[in-house]
Amino acid sequence: MGNYPSDLEIANAANKKSIDDIAKSLDIGCDDLIKFGDDKAKLSTSLLDNLEKKENGKLILVTAISPTPAGEGKTTTSVGLVDGLCHIGKKAMICLREPSLGPCFGMKGGAAGGGYAQVIPMTDINLHFTGDFHAIGAAHNLLSALIDNHIHWDNELNIDPRRITWKRVVDMNDRSLRDITCGLGGTGNGIPRQSGFDITVASEIMAVFCLASDIDDLQKRIGNIVIGYTKANEPVRASQLNADGAITALLKDAFRPNLVQTLENNPAFMHGGPFANIAHGCNSVVSTKTALKLADYVVTEAGFGADLGAEKFFDIKCRKSGLKPDTVVLVATTKALKMHGGVKKDELDKEDIEAVIKGCENLGKHIENIGKFGVPVIVGINDYVTDTKEEHEVIVNFCKNAGVQCKISSHWEKGGEGAADLAEEVAKIADANISEFHTLYPDEMSLWDKTEHIAKTIYGAAEIIADKKVRNQFAKLEKDGFGEYPICMAKTQYSFSTDPLLMGAPKGHEVPIREVRLSAGAEFIVVVCGEIMTMPGLPRIPAAEAIGLDENKEIKGLF
């Protein structure tokens, strides 16, 4: 993008305010902050308890079209929108997920926005931050250790080592740990069995952490986690191992929301970060609900495209928490639309009206899907310097014909000022109180029917298919009392289908179901379609190779 400074250079040059001043803008006193230096803090439990009687602000969800290698800039747009709302005189703040170290050192890079629409301190946020992920990893692995310890001593619960579903986690991409054998070395080292590692953000502890309404709910959900099955094939819960108390103690401080700021010194919560595939891909309920008591407009985002992230935000997070979104911003870029229209990545800088028109099929399907939840939607085009006026006009006209507003937003280049038009329209829609939010399906619908309804209604599929083993899994989950749980679909983010190469808006395809997983603490059923990786590997040239310290001993290479 021309001679613009890097994201890290922009972040390092930011004119930060003290976290005390950021808190003051939300009417939070210094006594209610647990500080981590001068630029980040957690909120006290007493403050969270005292906010209950305040009225809620407007909730705005930012989602996107199906992701492409060209990028859509969902987090960047979320930050730009908040800065834009504050720029036009609104009291607004943002709620985001915390980044994982795995993607940071792998291929994706950091997740604090970009250009002049970032959350800072960028390096801290993308690395250790306030230690939340370390606490979640330790909590998860404590349960792993307690399971093996119980089996080692007497195994009073009659846990079947072959049916243990609880792995271990580490917040790093490490393909060598996907499948392991543990307990080797003799009788003193436990029972030999096959296991493995997931990345921390795929842990059910992370999902529970982000769906719990308070600390008591957190402990209840942790106790309800099913870690495996007995030799009689009966579920075993974490509470039966007396694990819920110690795990909650490990998470007590981490459970408080983290307060930071944008480049334009507007308040931001960054808290939690579940995988958007194997889990629901949203920041914590407690931070979202807290923000709604502190600001008039709260912007949050959901992972991947609207077919995954927004659907799970609505059907899992909102269903479980009682949250009701007032409007949705659907993010797209001209480059991404051209990729959906068949253009190769190295040719995206060239104007291609026909490809944009074809790519709008993907945009149109997402617009249609969001309407099925009763929430008004506005399209936000994340402006690139290589975009042309004619390409923008095509997208605006397409949206007009679809009955929705479309605004071009230049927040990456101009910050809040560049997002002012988008912010004006978003505030107007949110203030109109026209949202009639509802979930896609009722609790009492069968698990199979819920899955089929999502596939047909949201993905445009003709049917779902599964072998007898998978159908029996559905039946057993209902027999065990989990039939009213919502469905958490795990499939490729790159397509409405399960084929990542099938772009645009395919219709009439089959959605094959490979397996079904129970998340009893998070209270949803994970339906795995295709090959979903819960422990990613590093690319041939990982981002870690460019990260280090410069001559001033400052971090370099983060993006």
FENQUITA-V182897 format. One record per helix or strand of 2 or more residues. SS is the DSSP state (H for helix, E for strand). FROM is the first residue (numbers start at 1). LEN is the number of residues. If there is no record, write none. Layout:
ss from len
SS FROM LEN
SS FROM LEN
This chain:
ss from len
H 7 6
H 19 6
H 30 3
E 33 3
E 41 3
H 45 6
E 58 7
H 74 14
E 92 5
H 101 5
E 113 2
E 117 4
H 122 5
H 132 22
E 159 6
E 168 3
H 175 3
E 180 3
H 187 3
E 193 3
E 197 3
H 200 3
H 204 8
H 215 10
E 226 5
E 235 3
H 238 4
H 244 8
E 258 5
E 267 4
H 285 10
E 297 6
H 306 16
E 327 6
H 334 7
H 345 3
H 353 19
E 377 6
H 389 13
E 406 4
H 411 21
H 447 11
E 463 3
H 468 12
E 486 5
E 510 3
E 515 5
E 524 5
H 543 4
E 548 2
E 555 2
